Amino acid sequence: MRGLEFSRRAVLAGSAALALLGTGISAAYAQSITDRVLKEGKITIGIHNRSPWGFKAEDGSATGFHPDLVKAVLGPLGVKNVDFVIIDWQALLPSLLSKRIDAVATGMQITQQRCETVIFSNPDLAIKDGLAVRPGNPHNIHSLADAAKNPALHLGILRGSSEVERAVKAGVPRDRILLLPDYSALVSAMLGDRIEAAILPPASVNELLKDPNLKGKLERAVPYVGLVENGREFAGYQAVVFRQEDSQLRDLYNESLAKRKAEGTVKSIAERYGFTAGDIAPDDRTAKDMCGANYR
């Protein structure tokens, strides 16, 4: 499947990234990251191998919604050299906090828990949940509530993703949730009858269905309603992640992001990767709103 397999050299495994924590920090980081990035015109961004958010293209370059967005937002600030590093999902934030990368841009959602340790740009996408099922949706799953009330159903969810919390909130017992490391494992679990459905963002489900090897084996549940709270269906607000001490760079990023939204660049990039205008986060939703007392 496109974007799911990478060379061993390209992937920074979680254990390797964590091992770097004790190796010391480059003297280049002693200065303000904002001064360094603007002076050198260079920044290092961590991404995960998830299409369409951020993945390695066939020519070896980093592509996807967030790589394209970051380049469009930082370019006008004079940052022309963006080095994208593919990192295991679990190691993204440890790599950021250990200053091995300058930011994370790969579809990470703003959550209260994450706001305690890192800071976010204003959101760029607002993504609802989708569901991959077997052909014909034999269990008639059209909502997370359907899955919760049927004790025979087991759901596959990516390990470390916020979909787990939402499934539990909806009433799905943890012993009916199978945590898996990547998309390939989710597909294998479904084809091997270990799960009846997989919760993924709609764009990810659509990406899976492009694989000719999965033709006639999976489909997207339509319609599908995710977690509903206070009468409103959940939408995950995704953003670029920075370290807490790098708020100046975050603020500059936000200023440029607002301009790129106003001129239609964000919409154009989103459509390039299968997102719709409705997937773009509204201007009145900010990281400050979502982080609350933890906003810095």
C-alpha positions as CSV (number, residue, x, y, z in Angstrom):
1,M,0.0,0.0,0.0
2,R,1.3,3.4,-0.9
3,G,3.1,5.2,1.9
4,L,3.0,2.3,4.2
5,E,6.4,0.6,3.5
6,F,9.7,2.5,3.9
7,S,13.3,1.5,3.9
8,R,14.9,0.7,7.2
9,R,17.2,3.7,6.9
10,A,14.3,6.1,6.4
11,V,12.3,5.0,9.4
12,L,13.4,6.2,12.8
13,A,12.2,3.4,15.1
14,G,10.7,4.3,18.4
15,S,13.4,2.6,20.5
16,A,16.1,4.3,18.5
17,A,14.6,7.7,19.0
18,L,14.2,7.2,22.7
19,A,17.8,6.1,22.9
20,L,18.8,9.5,21.6
21,L,17.4,11.2,24.7
22,G,20.7,10.8,26.6
23,T,23.2,11.7,23.9
24,G,23.2,15.5,24.5
25,I,21.9,18.5,22.7
26,S,23.6,20.2,19.8
27,A,25.0,23.7,20.6
28,A,22.9,25.0,17.7
29,Y,19.8,24.7,20.0
30,A,21.3,27.0,22.7
31,Q,20.0,29.9,20.7
32,S,16.3,30.7,20.2
33,I,14.8,28.2,17.8
34,T,13.0,31.1,16.1
35,D,16.3,33.0,15.5
36,R,18.0,29.8,14.2
37,V,15.2,28.8,11.9
38,L,14.8,32.2,10.4
39,K,18.5,32.8,10.1
40,E,19.3,29.5,8.5
41,G,16.1,29.2,6.6
42,K,16.0,25.6,7.7
43,I,13.8,23.4,9.9
44,T,13.5,19.7,10.7
45,I,10.0,18.3,10.8
46,G,8.9,14.9,12.0
47,I,6.3,13.0,10.1
48,H,4.8,9.5,10.3
49,N,4.2,7.1,7.4
50,R,0.5,7.8,7.2
51,S,-1.1,8.7,3.8
52,P,-2.5,11.3,3.1
53,W,-1.1,13.2,6.1
54,G,2.7,12.7,5.6
55,F,4.5,9.9,3.8
56,K,7.4,9.0,1.5
57,A,6.6,9.2,-2.1
58,E,7.9,6.8,-4.8
59,D,10.7,9.3,-5.7
60,G,11.8,9.3,-2.0
61,S,10.5,12.8,-1.2
62,A,8.2,13.5,1.7
63,T,4.7,14.3,0.5
64,G,1.2,14.6,1.9
65,F,-1.1,17.3,3.3
66,H,1.1,18.4,6.2
67,P,4.4,18.4,4.4
68,D,2.9,20.5,1.6
69,L,1.1,22.8,4.1
70,V,4.3,23.3,6.2
71,K,6.3,24.3,3.1
72,A,3.5,26.7,2.0
73,V,3.2,28.3,5.5
74,L,7.0,28.6,6.2
75,G,8.1,29.6,2.7
76,P,6.9,33.2,3.0
77,L,8.8,33.4,6.3
78,G,12.0,32.7,4.4
79,V,12.2,29.0,5.5
80,K,12.9,27.3,2.3
81,N,14.8,24.2,3.5
82,V,12.4,21.8,5.2
83,D,13.9,18.5,6.2
84,F,11.2,15.9,6.8
85,V,12.2,12.9,8.9
86,I,10.0,9.8,9.0
87,I,9.6,8.7,12.6
88,D,7.5,6.0,14.3
89,W,4.3,7.4,15.7
90,Q,5.1,6.6,19.3
91,A,8.5,8.3,19.0
92,L,7.3,11.6,17.4
93,L,6.8,13.6,20.7
94,P,9.9,12.1,22.4
95,S,11.9,13.1,19.4
96,L,10.5,16.6,19.6
97,L,11.0,17.0,23.3
98,S,14.6,15.7,23.0
99,K,15.2,18.4,20.3
100,R,16.1,15.9,17.6
101,I,13.4,17.6,15.4
102,D,12.0,21.1,15.5
103,A,8.3,20.3,15.1
104,V,5.8,17.5,14.3
105,A,3.5,17.9,11.3
106,T,1.6,14.6,10.5
107,G,-2.1,14.8,11.5
108,M,-1.6,14.9,15.2
109,Q,-4.8,16.0,17.1
110,I,-4.9,18.6,19.7
111,T,-5.8,17.0,23.0
112,Q,-5.8,18.2,26.6
113,Q,-3.3,15.6,27.6
114,R,-0.9,16.6,24.8
115,C,-1.4,20.3,25.7
116,E,0.3,19.5,29.1
117,T,3.6,18.8,27.5
118,V,3.7,20.5,24.0
119,I,2.1,23.4,22.2
120,F,0.1,23.4,19.0
121,S,-0.5,25.7,16.1
122,N,-4.0,26.7,15.4
123,P,-5.8,23.7,13.7
124,D,-5.7,23.2,10.0
125,L,-8.1,20.2,9.7
126,A,-11.2,19.1,11.6
127,I,-11.6,15.4,10.9
128,K,-14.5,13.1,12.0
129,D,-14.0,9.4,12.4
130,G,-14.6,6.8,9.6
131,L,-15.1,3.1,9.7
132,A,-13.6,0.3,7.5
133,V,-15.8,-2.8,7.3
134,R,-16.2,-6.0,5.3
135,P,-18.1,-5.8,2.0
136,G,-21.8,-5.2,2.4
137,N,-21.2,-4.1,6.1
138,P,-22.6,-7.5,7.3
139,H,-22.9,-6.3,10.9
140,N,-24.8,-3.2,9.9
141,I,-22.4,-0.8,11.8
142,H,-23.3,2.8,11.1
143,S,-22.3,4.5,14.3
144,L,-19.9,4.0,17.2
145,A,-23.1,3.5,19.3
146,D,-23.9,0.5,17.1
147,A,-20.5,-1.0,17.8
148,A,-20.8,-0.3,21.5
149,K,-24.1,-2.1,22.0
150,N,-23.2,-5.3,20.0
151,P,-21.0,-7.5,22.2
152,A,-20.0,-9.6,19.2
153,L,-18.1,-6.8,17.6
154,H,-14.4,-6.1,18.0
155,L,-12.8,-2.9,16.8
156,G,-9.3,-2.3,15.5
157,I,-7.7,1.0,16.3
158,L,-4.2,2.3,15.9
159,R,-2.1,2.2,19.0
160,G,-1.6,5.6,20.6
161,S,-4.4,7.3,18.6
162,S,-7.2,9.3,20.2
163,E,-9.9,7.1,18.6
164,V,-9.3,4.7,21.6
165,E,-10.6,7.3,24.1
166,R,-13.6,8.0,22.0
167,A,-14.6,4.4,21.6
168,V,-14.4,3.9,25.4
169,K,-16.4,7.0,25.9
170,A,-19.1,5.6,23.6
171,G,-19.3,2.5,25.7
172,V,-17.0,0.0,23.8
173,P,-15.3,-2.1,26.5
174,R,-11.5,-2.1,26.2
175,D,-11.5,-5.9,25.8
176,R,-13.3,-5.4,22.5
177,I,-10.7,-3.0,21.2
178,L,-7.6,-4.4,19.5
179,L,-4.7,-2.0,19.4
180,L,-2.5,-2.3,16.3
181,P,0.7,-0.6,15.3
182,D,-0.1,0.4,11.7
183,Y,-2.5,0.2,8.8
184,S,-1.1,-3.0,7.5
185,A,-1.8,-4.7,10.9
186,L,-5.4,-3.3,10.9
187,V,-6.0,-4.8,7.4
188,S,-4.5,-8.1,8.4
189,A,-6.6,-8.3,11.6
190,M,-9.8,-7.7,9.6
191,L,-9.0,-10.1,6.8
192,G,-8.0,-12.6,9.5
193,D,-11.4,-12.2,11.3
194,R,-9.8,-10.9,14.4
195,I,-11.8,-7.7,14.2
196,E,-15.1,-6.8,12.5
197,A,-14.3,-3.1,11.8
198,A,-11.5,-0.6,12.1
199,I,-11.9,3.1,13.2
200,L,-9.8,5.4,11.0
201,P,-10.2,8.9,9.6
202,P,-12.3,8.9,6.4
203,A,-9.4,9.9,4.3
204,S,-7.4,6.9,5.6
205,V,-10.2,4.5,4.8
206,N,-10.4,5.9,1.3
207,E,-6.6,5.5,0.9
208,L,-6.8,1.9,1.9
209,L,-9.5,1.3,-0.7
210,K,-7.2,2.5,-3.4
211,D,-5.1,-0.6,-2.9
212,P,-6.0,-3.1,-5.8
213,N,-5.2,-6.0,-3.4
214,L,-8.0,-5.0,-1.2
215,K,-10.6,-4.6,-3.9
216,G,-13.8,-6.5,-2.8
217,K,-12.3,-7.2,0.7
218,L,-13.1,-3.9,2.5
219,E,-15.4,-0.9,2.2
220,R,-16.2,2.2,4.0
221,A,-19.3,2.3,6.2
222,V,-21.6,4.9,4.9
223,P,-23.3,6.6,6.6
224,Y,-21.3,6.5,9.8
225,V,-21.5,8.6,13.0
226,G,-18.7,8.7,15.5
227,L,-18.8,9.8,19.1
228,V,-21.7,12.2,19.8
229,E,-21.4,14.4,22.9
230,N,-23.8,17.2,23.8
231,G,-25.6,16.6,20.5
232,R,-22.5,17.2,18.4
233,E,-20.4,14.6,16.5
234,F,-16.8,14.7,17.5
235,A,-14.3,16.2,15.1
236,G,-10.5,15.9,15.7
237,Y,-8.7,19.2,15.3
238,Q,-5.2,18.5,13.8
239,A,-2.3,20.9,14.0
240,V,1.5,21.3,13.9
241,V,3.2,20.6,17.2
242,F,6.0,22.6,18.8
243,R,7.9,22.5,22.1
244,Q,6.6,24.7,24.9
245,E,9.6,27.1,24.8
246,D,9.1,27.6,21.1
247,S,5.9,29.7,21.3
248,Q,7.4,32.5,19.2
249,L,7.9,30.2,16.3
250,R,4.4,28.8,16.8
251,D,3.0,32.4,16.7
252,L,4.8,33.2,13.5
253,Y,3.5,30.0,12.0
254,N,-0.1,30.9,13.0
255,E,0.2,34.3,11.4
256,S,1.3,32.8,8.1
257,L,-1.3,29.9,8.4
258,A,-4.1,32.5,8.7
259,K,-2.9,34.2,5.5
260,R,-2.7,30.9,3.6
261,K,-6.2,30.0,4.7
262,A,-7.5,33.4,3.5
263,E,-5.9,33.2,0.1
264,G,-7.2,29.6,-0.5
265,T,-3.9,27.8,-0.3
266,V,-5.0,25.5,2.5
267,K,-8.1,24.6,0.7
268,S,-6.2,23.8,-2.5
269,I,-3.7,21.6,-0.6
270,A,-6.5,19.8,1.2
271,E,-8.3,18.9,-2.0
272,R,-5.1,17.6,-3.5
273,Y,-5.1,14.9,-0.9
274,G,-8.8,14.0,-0.9
275,F,-10.0,16.3,1.9
276,T,-13.1,18.5,1.4
277,A,-13.7,22.1,2.3
278,G,-15.7,20.8,5.2
279,D,-12.6,19.1,6.6
280,I,-10.7,22.5,7.0
281,A,-10.8,23.7,10.6
282,P,-12.9,26.9,10.9
283,D,-11.1,30.1,11.7
284,D,-12.9,30.5,15.1
285,R,-11.5,27.3,16.5
286,T,-8.0,27.9,18.0
287,A,-5.5,25.9,19.9
288,K,-6.1,28.2,22.9
289,D,-9.8,27.2,22.9
290,M,-9.0,23.5,22.9
291,C,-6.0,23.6,25.3
292,G,-7.7,25.8,27.8
293,A,-5.7,26.3,31.0
294,N,-2.8,24.3,29.5
295,Y,-2.4,26.8,26.6
296,R,1.0,28.4,26.4
